[in-house]
Amino acid sequence: MLSVEVLPDAGAVGRRAADLVAEAVPAAVADGRRFTWAISGGETPVAMFRRLGELELPWRLIDTWQVDERIAPTGDPSRNRTEQERVLPPDAMGGIRWMPVDEEDLETAAAGYAATLPERFDVVHLGIGADGHTASLVPGDPVLEVDDRAVAITGPYEDRQRMTLTYPALSRAVRVIWVVTGAPKREALRRLIDGDRSIPAARIPVVDQVIVTDLDPYAGGREEGP
């Protein structure tokens, strides 16, 4: 089931997304498990991460993975980790599995990271680009067709290769929470909602997905589906 929540602004989107994540935690820890989730990068989820820092969460029982990461040196401003370390609550740091993108043998590093992934993610947080990409699953990249690995290395995209979770890994999510803000993403958002599988984002094979956005995806009228 795909649901869409349209909120007034990016701040409200971030707060609502954080609350959705927080609501999923008690069920996991009540079962004696650790809560497992994967996070995406970029500026869009900053409000969500900050809101999570304001909530009373049992971070000692929460394990966090990265959805994707740029192949760049530690501390590089293009790295998702650089921003995530800045905005995630300090108590979350001990439970984060950072993608090992500074290893010399990236294919071996990707396989090693895949071996750390949980059997199921309680939540995977995703965003979408104006070109319809999500994670580092970008249009035209051979990684879109990978079905035998949970983590892979992409070709160059915006001058960087990436390490990314693949569709098989993303399919392990119990729930996907999409956080989408910014007018340039309206068309891609509409195509995601319409199930247009010509964009990578619409190929995530998870039943329970919720989109939290500040965009009216059909502003100006609904388009015909693909």
Backbone as a chain_set.jsonl record, in Angstrom:
{"seq": "MLSVEVLPDAGAVGRRAADLVAEAVPAAVADGRRFTWAISGGETPVAMFRRLGELELPWRLIDTWQVDERIAPTGDPSRNRTEQERVLPPDAMGGIRWMPVDEEDLETAAAGYAATLPERFDVVHLGIGADGHTASLVPGDPVLEVDDRAVAITGPYEDRQRMTLTYPALSRAVRVIWVVTGAPKREALRRLIDGDRSIPAARIPVVDQVIVTDLDPYAGGREEGP", "coords": {"N": [[0.841, -1.19, 0.0], [0.63, 2.15, -0.922], [0.858, 5.252, 0.497], [0.213, 8.775, 0.638], [1.245, 11.712, 2.123], [0.662, 15.05, 2.241], [2.17, 17.923, 3.276], [2.552, 21.224, 4.832], [5.154, 22.428, 4.558], [8.78, 22.053, 4.284], [9.849, 21.724, 6.84], [7.705, 20.696, 8.334], [7.394, 18.318, 6.963], [9.797, 16.988, 7.62], [9.491, 16.705, 10.416], [7.215, 15.075, 10.55], [8.082, 12.769, 9.183], [10.113, 11.922, 10.92], [8.575, 11.325, 13.16], [7.138, 9.148, 12.177], [9.171, 7.269, 11.882], [9.934, 7.04, 14.578], [7.608, 5.959, 15.656], [7.736, 3.371, 14.777], [9.674, 2.129, 16.233], [9.063, 1.079, 18.937], [7.66, -1.41, 18.583], [9.581, -3.125, 17.547], [11.584, -3.254, 19.573], [10.068, -4.165, 21.67], [9.651, -6.765, 20.987], [12.008, -7.851, 21.674], [14.006, -7.396, 19.895], [16.488, -5.569, 17.99], [15.969, -2.342, 16.651], [16.067, -1.773, 13.234], [17.27, 0.196, 10.614], [17.705, 2.041, 7.498], [19.364, 4.843, 6.119], [19.1, 7.684, 3.955], [21.023, 10.198, 2.141], [21.785, 13.72, 1.628], [20.276, 17.059, 1.614], [17.544, 17.062, 2.124], [16.598, 15.242, 4.238], [17.494, 16.477, 6.581], [15.934, 17.951, 8.436], [14.362, 15.888, 9.438], [16.286, 14.256, 10.72], [17.173, 16.015, 12.709], [14.847, 16.373, 14.192], [14.529, 13.783, 15.176], [16.533, 13.788, 17.058], [15.356, 15.207, 19.064], [13.547, 13.571, 20.211], [12.606, 10.989, 22.553], [14.34, 8.344, 22.209], [15.419, 4.916, 22.2], [18.419, 4.75, 21.569], [20.511, 2.991, 21.981], [19.495, 0.614, 21.237], [19.126, 0.72, 18.572], [20.003, 0.162, 15.269], [21.732, 1.438, 12.515], [22.045, 1.773, 9.056], [23.677, 2.919, 6.047], [22.039, 4.0, 3.096], [23.294, 4.724, 0.734], [26.468, 5.933, -0.529], [28.919, 8.314, -1.496], [31.919, 7.723, -3.327], [34.48, 8.937, -1.88], [36.987, 10.807, -0.067], [37.315, 10.469, 3.537], [35.531, 12.823, 5.424], [35.103, 14.48, 3.284], [33.091, 17.017, 1.833], [31.131, 16.154, 0.069], [30.389, 13.661, 0.86], [27.813, 11.622, 2.195], [28.03, 10.804, 4.826], [29.425, 12.878, 6.09], [27.584, 15.008, 6.438], [25.581, 13.604, 7.804], [26.825, 12.89, 10.211], [26.953, 15.384, 11.309], [24.296, 16.183, 11.779], [22.73, 14.107, 12.849], [21.614, 12.778, 16.034], [23.968, 12.706, 18.769], [23.797, 10.361, 20.321], [23.076, 8.457, 18.491], [25.287, 7.721, 17.073], [26.894, 5.504, 17.831], [25.579, 3.288, 16.846], [25.704, 3.241, 14.103], [26.419, 1.852, 10.957], [28.809, 2.621, 8.898], [29.256, 3.047, 5.384], [32.003, 1.471, 3.794], [33.663, 3.22, 2.013], [36.198, 4.152, 1.623], [37.93, 2.123, 1.3], [40.481, 0.287, -0.456], [39.908, -1.837, -2.218], [37.028, -1.798, -3.59], [34.924, -3.458, -4.414], [35.216, -5.737, -2.816], [34.86, -4.459, -0.375], [32.191, -3.657, -0.619], [30.905, -6.15, -0.636], [31.573, -6.972, 1.917], [30.175, -5.084, 3.434], [27.585, -5.735, 2.724], [27.36, -8.149, 4.04], [26.888, -7.36, 6.612], [24.309, -6.482, 6.732], [20.942, -6.489, 8.017], [18.539, -9.206, 8.275], [15.993, -8.244, 7.814], [14.962, -4.889, 7.286], [13.454, -2.674, 9.511], [12.635, -0.142, 8.767], [13.239, 1.661, 5.791], [14.587, 4.615, 4.776], [14.075, 6.793, 2.126], [14.887, 9.08, -0.53], [14.121, 11.062, -3.445], [15.378, 11.924, -6.644], [15.331, 14.625, -9.056], [15.593, 13.405, -11.481], [14.447, 10.989, -11.089], [15.915, 9.113, -9.691], [16.765, 7.004, -6.886], [18.291, 6.203, -3.702], [21.496, 5.303, -4.801], [20.673, 4.479, -7.233], [20.508, 5.061, -10.335], [19.192, 6.471, -13.393], [19.867, 4.435, -16.193], [22.18, 3.206, -15.18], [24.154, 0.245, -14.867], [23.857, -1.055, -12.404], [21.197, -1.046, -11.795], [20.169, -3.409, -12.732], [21.189, -5.368, -11.151], [20.842, -8.35, -9.411], [21.928, -10.151, -7.732], [23.403, -9.265, -5.629], [23.532, -7.441, -2.584], [24.691, -5.026, -2.134], [26.34, -2.667, -4.154], [28.717, -1.235, -6.506], [28.448, 1.724, -8.266], [28.505, 3.169, -11.61], [30.076, 6.302, -12.679], [28.394, 9.166, -11.427], [27.296, 12.369, -11.484], [29.984, 13.041, -11.295], [31.03, 11.287, -9.409], [31.602, 7.943, -8.358], [29.473, 5.607, -6.647], [28.678, 3.774, -3.648], [26.05, 1.589, -3.105], [22.937, 0.421, -1.735], [21.178, -2.208, -3.303], [18.304, -3.158, -5.341], [17.552, -5.796, -4.368], [18.422, -5.578, -1.675], [16.963, -3.364, -0.742], [14.455, -4.419, -0.9], [14.176, -5.79, 1.414], [12.942, -4.264, 3.283], [10.511, -3.625, 5.771], [8.924, -1.386, 5.813], [8.937, 1.455, 3.691], [9.871, 4.781, 3.929], [9.389, 7.609, 2.239], [10.894, 10.724, 1.791], [10.26, 13.735, 0.501], [10.949, 16.784, -0.872], [10.815, 20.05, -2.399], [10.351, 21.823, -5.355], [11.556, 21.085, -7.918], [11.366, 18.33, -7.904], [8.816, 17.539, -8.405], [7.687, 16.363, -10.776], [9.025, 13.875, -10.874], [8.128, 12.819, -8.466], [5.382, 12.572, -9.022], [5.513, 10.613, -10.995], [6.53, 8.507, -9.514], [4.393, 8.017, -7.727], [2.481, 7.269, -9.579], [3.466, 4.852, -10.334], [5.341, 4.556, -12.386], [7.526, 2.698, -13.877], [9.675, 3.33, -15.402], [11.325, 5.056, -14.139], [13.929, 4.766, -11.724], [13.173, 4.936, -8.985], [10.55, 4.02, -8.794], [10.662, 1.318, -8.812], [10.956, -0.031, -6.448], [10.399, -2.855, -4.582], [8.47, -2.992, -2.333], [5.735, -3.453, -0.221], [4.501, -1.802, 1.757], [4.574, 1.482, 1.695], [5.169, 4.893, 2.379], [4.775, 8.227, 1.456], [6.041, 11.297, 2.354], [5.626, 14.634, 1.906], [6.06, 18.029, 0.701], [4.886, 18.788, -1.572], [2.316, 19.245, -3.977], [1.58, 16.675, -5.888], [0.116, 16.629, -8.234], [-0.295, 19.161, -9.113], [-1.498, 21.411, -11.428], [-2.754, 19.518, -12.877], [-3.544, 16.077, -13.494], [-1.447, 13.755, -15.083], [-1.438, 11.484, -17.881], [-0.819, 8.021, -17.253], [2.18, 5.936, -17.694]], "CA": [[0.0, 0.0, 0.0], [1.338, 3.417, -0.997], [0.082, 6.391, 0.973], [0.871, 10.058, 0.403], [0.884, 12.772, 3.057], [1.13, 16.343, 1.76], [2.257, 18.817, 4.422], [2.724, 22.601, 4.374], [6.506, 22.875, 4.242], [9.819, 21.047, 4.499], [9.98, 21.469, 8.27], [6.622, 19.79, 8.73], [7.716, 17.014, 6.366], [10.831, 16.364, 8.428], [8.943, 16.305, 11.712], [6.297, 13.936, 10.365], [8.879, 11.585, 8.849], [10.762, 11.477, 12.153], [7.564, 10.701, 14.015], [6.835, 7.833, 11.611], [10.274, 6.387, 12.276], [9.851, 6.802, 16.026], [6.46, 5.092, 15.937], [8.062, 1.988, 14.412], [10.7, 1.578, 17.118], [8.614, 0.271, 20.083], [7.281, -2.777, 18.228], [10.801, -3.923, 17.38], [12.278, -3.493, 20.841], [9.163, -4.944, 22.519], [9.854, -8.166, 20.608], [13.356, -8.251, 22.066], [14.928, -7.2, 18.78], [16.992, -4.23, 17.762], [15.332, -1.647, 15.54], [17.012, -1.66, 12.129], [16.804, 1.056, 9.518], [18.731, 2.559, 6.602], [19.106, 6.26, 5.884], [19.62, 8.314, 2.747], [21.727, 11.445, 2.373], [21.254, 14.943, 1.045], [19.735, 18.083, 2.512], [16.125, 16.865, 2.408], [16.25, 14.631, 5.521], [18.12, 17.118, 7.735], [14.908, 18.26, 9.435], [13.977, 14.628, 10.057], [17.338, 13.836, 11.639], [17.173, 16.907, 13.867], [13.667, 16.046, 14.987], [14.803, 12.538, 15.887], [17.348, 14.118, 18.21], [14.509, 15.796, 20.094], [12.652, 12.543, 20.716], [13.164, 10.025, 23.502], [14.481, 7.073, 21.512], [16.441, 4.048, 22.8], [19.44, 4.621, 20.534], [21.359, 1.827, 22.253], [18.831, -0.534, 20.632], [18.841, 1.085, 17.184], [21.107, -0.026, 14.333], [21.52, 2.287, 11.344], [22.909, 1.572, 7.888], [23.54, 3.909, 4.984], [21.473, 3.544, 1.83], [24.314, 4.901, -0.294], [27.55, 6.84, -0.175], [29.848, 8.662, -2.564], [33.313, 7.284, -3.191], [35.226, 10.165, -1.629], [37.748, 10.681, 1.177], [36.675, 10.78, 4.8], [35.42, 14.253, 5.678], [34.769, 15.227, 2.07], [31.739, 17.562, 1.973], [30.161, 15.443, -0.774], [30.008, 12.401, 1.508], [26.621, 11.629, 3.045], [28.444, 10.66, 6.219], [29.858, 14.167, 6.631], [26.388, 15.711, 6.9], [24.864, 12.789, 8.773], [27.493, 13.032, 11.502], [26.683, 16.719, 11.825], [22.902, 16.457, 12.148], [22.13, 13.04, 13.643], [21.921, 12.937, 17.455], [25.193, 12.015, 19.194], [23.508, 9.024, 20.835], [22.877, 7.534, 17.37], [26.546, 7.437, 16.393], [27.439, 4.187, 18.136], [24.859, 2.222, 16.155], [25.715, 3.43, 12.652], [27.372, 1.112, 10.127], [29.155, 3.478, 7.769], [29.735, 2.345, 4.194], [33.468, 1.544, 3.753], [33.99, 3.681, 0.664], [37.591, 4.53, 1.505], [38.744, 0.92, 1.113], [41.118, 0.226, -1.774], [39.155, -2.801, -3.028], [35.646, -1.403, -3.327], [34.019, -4.594, -4.592], [35.306, -6.525, -1.59], [34.251, -3.661, 0.677], [30.74, -3.728, -0.793], [30.48, -7.479, -0.187], [31.683, -6.981, 3.368], [29.061, -4.3, 3.986], [26.372, -6.535, 2.522], [27.322, -9.197, 5.06], [26.431, -6.785, 7.886], [22.907, -6.058, 6.657], [20.01, -7.363, 8.73], [17.632, -9.997, 7.438], [14.943, -7.305, 7.446], [14.969, -3.537, 7.819], [12.138, -2.198, 9.947], [12.346, 1.039, 7.945], [14.24, 2.249, 4.906], [14.274, 5.996, 4.397], [14.533, 7.1, 0.774], [14.511, 10.301, -1.216], [14.034, 10.923, -4.902], [15.963, 13.031, -7.388], [14.508, 15.136, -10.148], [15.682, 12.454, -12.601], [13.783, 9.748, -10.706], [16.774, 8.155, -8.987], [16.703, 6.897, -5.437], [19.579, 5.663, -3.29], [22.307, 5.675, -5.971], [20.115, 3.735, -8.357], [20.269, 6.18, -11.238], [18.801, 6.022, -14.734], [20.883, 3.956, -17.118], [23.332, 2.549, -14.568], [24.02, -1.213, -14.843], [23.482, -1.538, -11.074], [19.737, -1.227, -11.764], [19.836, -4.788, -13.094], [21.841, -6.296, -10.225], [19.899, -9.122, -8.6], [22.663, -11.163, -6.981], [24.179, -8.605, -4.588], [22.773, -6.475, -1.795], [25.425, -3.761, -2.183], [27.102, -2.638, -5.4], [29.415, -0.004, -6.866], [27.872, 2.277, -9.486], [29.339, 3.973, -12.479], [30.113, 7.714, -12.278], [27.158, 9.959, -11.452], [27.686, 13.681, -10.959], [31.445, 13.004, -11.095], [31.445, 10.36, -8.358], [31.002, 6.626, -8.21], [28.794, 5.453, -5.364], [28.313, 2.471, -3.099], [24.61, 1.696, -2.887], [22.065, -0.743, -1.604], [20.511, -2.565, -4.55], [16.903, -3.529, -5.159], [17.388, -6.92, -3.442], [18.568, -5.12, -0.293], [15.843, -2.491, -0.402], [13.25, -5.243, -0.776], [14.122, -6.331, 2.769], [12.283, -3.311, 4.177], [9.107, -3.778, 6.164], [8.272, -0.154, 5.36], [9.751, 2.516, 3.093], [9.394, 6.141, 4.151], [9.944, 8.554, 1.276], [10.874, 12.117, 2.222], [10.417, 14.423, -0.784], [10.65, 18.214, -0.834], [11.451, 20.835, -3.452], [9.571, 21.842, -6.592], [12.119, 20.343, -9.061], [11.101, 16.897, -7.806], [7.378, 17.274, -8.539], [7.396, 15.41, -11.851], [9.5, 12.556, -10.452], [7.204, 12.358, -7.435], [4.156, 12.141, -9.694], [5.784, 9.34, -11.676], [6.634, 7.494, -8.458], [3.037, 7.704, -7.261], [1.773, 6.586, -10.664], [4.065, 3.543, -10.586], [6.035, 4.593, -13.667], [8.746, 1.931, -13.638], [10.791, 3.836, -16.197], [12.245, 5.724, -13.229], [14.412, 3.788, -10.743], [12.484, 5.003, -7.695], [9.269, 3.32, -8.827], [10.89, -0.126, -8.89], [11.199, -0.571, -5.115], [9.363, -3.873, -4.421], [8.021, -3.059, -0.942], [4.293, -3.217, -0.218], [4.13, -0.703, 2.638], [5.373, 2.669, 1.419], [4.499, 6.16, 2.661], [5.474, 9.401, 0.953], [5.784, 12.524, 3.097], [6.089, 15.633, 0.949], [5.436, 19.353, 0.727], [4.492, 19.055, -2.95], [1.108, 18.687, -4.567], [2.163, 16.012, -7.06], [-0.69, 16.801, -9.44], [-0.524, 20.573, -9.385], [-1.549, 21.626, -12.855], [-3.505, 18.462, -13.527], [-2.991, 14.729, -13.528], [-1.013, 13.3, -16.401], [-1.699, 10.083, -18.214], [0.23, 7.105, -16.803], [3.042, 5.436, -18.779]], "C": [[0.879, 1.243, 0.0], [0.417, 4.521, -0.515], [0.902, 7.654, 0.805], [0.336, 11.068, 1.399], [1.496, 14.075, 2.554], [1.036, 17.345, 2.903], [2.689, 20.211, 3.962], [4.126, 22.988, 3.926], [7.51, 21.795, 4.615], [10.021, 20.732, 5.976], [8.94, 20.503, 8.771], [6.858, 18.39, 8.176], [8.745, 16.284, 7.226], [10.311, 15.877, 9.763], [8.037, 15.091, 11.577], [7.071, 12.658, 10.042], [9.571, 11.037, 10.086], [9.772, 10.782, 13.067], [7.185, 9.317, 13.498], [7.926, 6.828, 11.956], [10.152, 6.026, 13.745], [8.711, 5.863, 16.379], [6.765, 3.629, 15.652], [9.017, 1.33, 15.396], [10.131, 0.679, 18.211], [8.262, -1.168, 19.745], [8.505, -3.672, 18.103], [11.419, -4.254, 18.728], [11.392, -4.271, 21.813], [9.276, -6.429, 22.231], [11.236, -8.674, 20.985], [14.379, -8.106, 20.964], [15.549, -5.809, 18.868], [16.232, -3.625, 16.594], [16.381, -1.41, 14.466], [16.446, -0.758, 11.05], [17.997, 1.527, 8.703], [18.35, 3.97, 6.196], [19.769, 6.74, 4.6], [20.261, 9.649, 3.098], [21.028, 12.637, 1.749], [20.715, 15.901, 2.09], [18.299, 17.795, 2.944], [15.856, 16.262, 3.782], [16.825, 15.327, 6.754], [17.093, 17.421, 8.824], [14.435, 17.0, 10.149], [15.01, 14.197, 11.089], [17.354, 14.722, 12.888], [15.987, 16.633, 14.781], [13.889, 14.755, 15.776], [15.648, 12.787, 17.138], [16.555, 14.72, 19.354], [13.623, 14.762, 20.775], [13.375, 11.608, 21.675], [13.204, 8.655, 22.826], [15.579, 6.241, 22.166], [17.562, 3.757, 21.811], [20.356, 3.433, 20.755], [20.785, 0.567, 21.633], [18.521, -0.305, 19.153], [20.104, 0.936, 16.345], [20.772, 0.67, 13.021], [22.536, 1.948, 10.263], [22.733, 2.739, 6.926], [22.927, 3.263, 3.75], [22.505, 3.642, 0.717], [25.352, 5.894, 0.188], [28.435, 7.092, -1.388], [31.242, 8.107, -2.272], [34.168, 8.541, -3.106], [35.95, 10.013, -0.302], [36.907, 11.009, 2.408], [36.688, 12.286, 5.034], [35.097, 15.085, 4.464], [33.334, 15.75, 2.189], [30.696, 16.882, 1.096], [29.689, 14.138, -0.148], [28.727, 12.579, 2.312], [27.005, 11.581, 4.519], [28.789, 12.002, 6.851], [28.667, 14.942, 7.191], [25.65, 14.914, 7.968], [25.502, 12.862, 10.156], [27.187, 14.381, 12.142], [25.277, 16.858, 12.396], [22.222, 15.338, 12.931], [22.489, 13.222, 15.112], [23.166, 12.162, 17.855], [24.942, 10.591, 19.679], [23.321, 7.998, 19.728], [24.19, 7.014, 16.808], [27.064, 6.017, 16.623], [26.779, 3.056, 17.377], [24.893, 2.315, 14.647], [26.801, 2.574, 12.006], [27.663, 1.967, 8.894], [29.649, 2.639, 6.584], [31.247, 2.539, 4.048], [33.988, 1.997, 2.396], [35.437, 4.129, 0.517], [38.526, 3.326, 1.436], [39.315, 0.9, -0.307], [40.352, -0.689, -2.715], [37.668, -2.589, -2.748], [34.667, -2.563, -3.489], [34.032, -5.488, -3.349], [34.666, -5.781, -0.425], [32.727, -3.71, 0.599], [30.201, -5.069, -0.317], [30.549, -7.577, 1.331], [30.555, -6.221, 4.019], [27.755, -5.079, 3.855], [26.229, -7.602, 3.595], [26.851, -8.684, 6.415], [24.946, -6.475, 7.902], [22.002, -7.015, 7.43], [19.161, -8.181, 7.759], [16.475, -9.139, 6.95], [15.267, -5.937, 8.026], [13.56, -3.218, 8.312], [11.698, -1.018, 9.092], [13.529, 1.296, 7.02], [13.747, 3.638, 4.532], [14.887, 6.285, 3.033], [14.122, 8.507, 0.373], [14.42, 10.028, -2.703], [14.666, 12.144, -5.544], [15.049, 13.469, -8.513], [14.534, 14.212, -11.358], [15.054, 11.104, -12.265], [14.68, 8.742, -10.013], [16.425, 8.108, -7.51], [17.887, 6.055, -5.0], [20.593, 6.166, -4.323], [21.943, 4.765, -7.134], [19.646, 4.77, -9.364], [19.929, 5.674, -12.633], [19.996, 5.606, -15.576], [22.067, 3.241, -16.505], [23.118, 1.036, -14.558], [23.597, -1.777, -13.493], [21.969, -1.728, -10.954], [19.342, -2.679, -12.017], [20.481, -5.807, -12.168], [20.793, -7.021, -9.391], [20.59, -10.173, -7.737], [23.53, -10.572, -5.868], [23.315, -7.578, -3.872], [23.407, -5.087, -1.829], [26.302, -3.785, -3.435], [27.762, -1.275, -5.583], [28.87, 0.475, -8.214], [28.947, 2.801, -10.422], [29.338, 5.42, -11.999], [28.728, 8.367, -12.416], [27.47, 11.278, -10.759], [29.14, 13.643, -10.471], [31.906, 12.083, -9.973], [30.818, 8.986, -8.59], [30.376, 6.537, -6.817], [28.789, 3.983, -4.942], [26.842, 2.572, -2.722], [23.978, 0.36, -2.531], [21.371, -0.965, -2.936], [19.045, -2.881, -4.278], [16.731, -4.744, -4.247], [17.527, -6.508, -1.975], [17.386, -4.265, 0.126], [14.55, -3.284, -0.228], [13.12, -5.88, 0.6], [13.373, -5.417, 3.735], [10.866, -3.746, 4.508], [8.316, -2.572, 5.682], [9.318, 0.771, 4.749], [9.084, 3.853, 3.398], [10.137, 7.057, 3.18], [9.812, 9.964, 1.838], [11.234, 12.962, 1.002], [10.014, 15.88, -0.63], [11.332, 18.896, -2.011], [10.752, 20.708, -4.792], [10.201, 21.09, -7.755], [11.811, 18.85, -9.043], [9.633, 16.541, -8.078], [7.082, 16.233, -9.614], [7.831, 14.0, -11.465], [8.587, 11.972, -9.382], [5.913, 11.845, -8.056], [4.369, 10.793, -10.374], [5.951, 8.202, -10.675], [5.252, 7.063, -7.995], [2.266, 6.921, -8.313], [2.359, 5.215, -10.996], [4.769, 3.446, -11.922], [7.405, 3.946, -13.499], [9.891, 2.334, -14.572], [11.748, 4.669, -15.339], [12.677, 4.721, -12.149], [13.619, 3.778, -9.434], [11.213, 4.166, -7.662], [9.415, 1.811, -8.874], [11.185, -0.754, -7.534], [10.089, -1.568, -4.783], [8.93, -4.07, -2.966], [6.548, -2.665, -0.899], [3.933, -1.964, 0.563], [5.072, 0.478, 2.411], [4.539, 3.917, 1.729], [5.382, 7.286, 2.154], [5.048, 10.593, 1.798], [6.414, 13.654, 2.296], [5.424, 16.976, 1.203], [4.943, 19.75, -0.663], [3.104, 18.492, -3.239], [1.536, 18.011, -5.863], [1.391, 16.241, -8.342], [-1.084, 18.255, -9.658], [-0.475, 20.803, -10.893], [-2.235, 20.533, -13.611], [-2.785, 17.144, -13.529], [-2.655, 14.325, -14.93], [-1.406, 11.854, -16.627], [-0.531, 9.233, -17.733], [1.038, 6.588, -17.981], [2.378, 4.313, -19.53]], "O": [[1.775, 1.371, 0.834], [-0.675, 4.708, -1.051], [2.132, 7.616, 0.826], [-0.875, 11.262, 1.511], [2.717, 14.188, 2.453], [-0.046, 17.589, 3.436], [3.142, 20.372, 2.828], [4.277, 23.795, 3.009], [7.153, 20.762, 5.182], [10.332, 19.594, 6.329], [9.245, 19.594, 9.542], [6.56, 17.395, 8.837], [8.584, 15.101, 7.524], [10.641, 14.775, 10.202], [8.089, 14.179, 12.403], [6.755, 11.589, 10.565], [9.613, 9.824, 10.286], [10.094, 9.764, 13.68], [6.936, 8.408, 14.29], [7.639, 5.676, 12.283], [10.252, 4.857, 14.118], [8.832, 5.058, 17.303], [6.129, 2.74, 16.218], [9.16, 0.107, 15.397], [10.666, -0.411, 18.414], [8.536, -2.066, 20.54], [8.476, -4.835, 18.503], [11.743, -5.411, 18.996], [11.906, -4.966, 22.689], [9.033, -7.26, 23.106], [11.597, -9.804, 20.653], [15.491, -8.623, 21.07], [15.176, -4.993, 19.711], [15.888, -4.331, 15.645], [17.464, -0.903, 14.756], [15.302, -0.916, 10.622], [19.144, 1.433, 9.141], [17.179, 4.268, 5.958], [20.84, 6.272, 4.213], [20.076, 10.172, 4.198], [19.852, 12.579, 1.391], [20.697, 15.603, 3.284], [17.878, 18.233, 4.014], [14.943, 16.733, 4.46], [16.665, 14.825, 7.866], [17.349, 17.176, 10.003], [14.138, 17.041, 11.343], [14.656, 13.816, 12.205], [17.529, 14.224, 14.0], [16.118, 16.661, 16.005], [13.472, 14.659, 16.93], [15.505, 12.093, 18.145], [17.026, 14.744, 20.491], [13.015, 15.049, 21.805], [14.595, 11.456, 21.617], [12.23, 7.903, 22.864], [16.57, 6.797, 22.64], [17.651, 2.652, 21.274], [20.927, 2.914, 19.795], [21.483, -0.439, 21.508], [17.745, -1.049, 18.554], [21.145, 1.509, 16.666], [19.676, 0.515, 12.483], [23.734, 1.849, 10.527], [21.739, 3.462, 6.996], [23.252, 2.128, 3.401], [22.591, 2.763, -0.139], [25.152, 6.601, 1.176], [28.669, 6.198, -2.201], [31.675, 8.035, -1.122], [34.532, 9.132, -4.123], [35.567, 9.174, 0.513], [35.916, 11.735, 2.325], [37.715, 12.944, 4.866], [34.838, 16.282, 4.59], [32.446, 15.005, 2.604], [29.499, 17.017, 1.348], [28.688, 13.57, -0.586], [28.571, 13.568, 3.028], [26.382, 12.236, 5.355], [28.479, 12.237, 8.019], [28.738, 15.472, 8.299], [25.148, 15.489, 8.934], [24.795, 12.892, 11.163], [27.165, 14.506, 13.366], [25.075, 17.566, 13.383], [21.231, 15.591, 13.615], [23.552, 13.761, 15.421], [23.403, 11.07, 17.337], [25.777, 9.71, 19.475], [23.396, 6.796, 19.984], [24.212, 5.981, 16.139], [27.61, 5.4, 15.709], [27.35, 1.971, 17.268], [24.197, 1.563, 13.965], [27.951, 2.57, 12.447], [26.859, 2.026, 7.964], [30.364, 1.653, 6.761], [31.728, 3.666, 4.165], [34.676, 1.242, 1.707], [35.871, 4.453, -0.589], [39.746, 3.469, 1.503], [38.708, 1.427, -1.239], [40.163, -0.357, -3.885], [37.122, -3.134, -1.788], [33.675, -2.635, -2.763], [32.983, -5.938, -2.889], [34.007, -6.39, 0.418], [32.051, -3.794, 1.624], [29.157, -5.124, 0.333], [29.686, -8.192, 1.959], [30.025, -6.65, 5.044], [26.926, -5.079, 4.766], [25.118, -7.925, 4.014], [26.457, -9.472, 7.274], [24.376, -6.229, 8.965], [22.269, -8.216, 7.488], [19.084, -7.873, 6.569], [16.024, -9.283, 5.814], [15.789, -5.839, 9.137], [12.583, -3.465, 7.606], [10.525, -0.907, 8.735], [14.684, 1.162, 7.425], [12.633, 3.808, 4.037], [16.075, 6.05, 2.814], [13.138, 9.051, 0.873], [14.617, 8.901, -3.157], [14.513, 13.263, -5.055], [14.108, 12.763, -8.875], [13.61, 14.226, -12.171], [15.121, 10.174, -13.068], [14.251, 7.615, -9.764], [15.861, 9.053, -6.959], [18.438, 5.288, -5.79], [20.557, 7.341, -4.688], [22.799, 4.343, -7.911], [18.535, 5.292, -9.266], [20.332, 4.575, -13.013], [20.997, 6.317, -15.664], [22.898, 2.707, -17.241], [22.012, 0.58, -14.268], [23.032, -2.869, -13.437], [21.508, -2.49, -10.104], [18.289, -3.124, -11.561], [20.328, -7.009, -12.388], [19.959, -6.389, -8.742], [19.93, -10.986, -7.09], [24.303, -11.291, -5.235], [22.47, -6.926, -4.486], [22.733, -4.088, -1.58], [26.93, -4.799, -3.74], [27.419, -0.301, -4.913], [28.838, -0.284, -9.183], [30.127, 2.867, -10.077], [28.671, 5.74, -11.015], [28.006, 8.144, -13.387], [27.861, 11.3, -9.592], [29.471, 14.14, -9.394], [33.086, 12.105, -9.62], [29.652, 8.881, -8.97], [30.721, 7.308, -5.922], [28.882, 3.08, -5.773], [26.432, 3.543, -2.086], [24.431, -0.696, -2.973], [21.017, -0.006, -3.621], [18.601, -2.874, -3.13], [15.829, -4.731, -3.41], [16.817, -7.038, -1.12], [16.862, -4.424, 1.229], [13.655, -2.866, 0.506], [12.077, -6.447, 0.925], [13.192, -5.774, 4.899], [10.116, -4.181, 3.634], [7.189, -2.704, 5.205], [10.446, 0.856, 5.234], [7.891, 4.036, 3.157], [11.348, 7.253, 3.287], [8.743, 10.353, 2.308], [12.367, 12.918, 0.522], [8.868, 16.179, -0.294], [12.31, 18.382, -2.555], [10.581, 19.602, -5.305], [9.463, 20.491, -8.539], [11.977, 18.173, -10.058], [9.253, 15.374, -7.991], [6.301, 15.312, -9.378], [7.099, 13.038, -11.698], [8.303, 10.774, -9.387], [5.405, 10.797, -7.659], [3.494, 9.929, -10.329], [5.563, 7.067, -10.95], [4.977, 5.869, -7.885], [1.494, 6.02, -7.985], [1.821, 4.496, -11.837], [4.799, 2.378, -12.532], [8.342, 4.591, -13.026], [10.964, 1.732, -14.527], [12.866, 4.957, -15.768], [11.863, 3.91, -11.707], [13.42, 2.718, -8.842], [10.838, 3.655, -6.607], [8.42, 1.092, -8.964], [11.624, -1.902, -7.476], [8.928, -1.166, -4.706], [9.011, -5.176, -2.432], [6.16, -1.651, -1.48], [3.144, -1.147, 0.09], [6.214, 0.476, 2.872], [3.359, 3.988, 1.387], [6.589, 7.299, 2.392], [3.858, 10.872, 1.946], [7.617, 13.629, 2.036], [4.37, 17.056, 1.834], [4.619, 20.913, -0.901], [2.765, 17.394, -2.797], [1.828, 18.695, -6.844], [1.94, 16.07, -9.43], [-2.088, 18.544, -10.309], [0.493, 20.424, -11.551], [-2.312, 20.576, -14.839], [-1.556, 17.095, -13.563], [-3.443, 14.512, -15.857], [-1.669, 11.104, -15.686], [0.619, 9.667, -17.796], [0.646, 6.769, -19.134], [2.957, 3.773, -20.473]]}, "num_chains": 1, "name": "protein.A"}
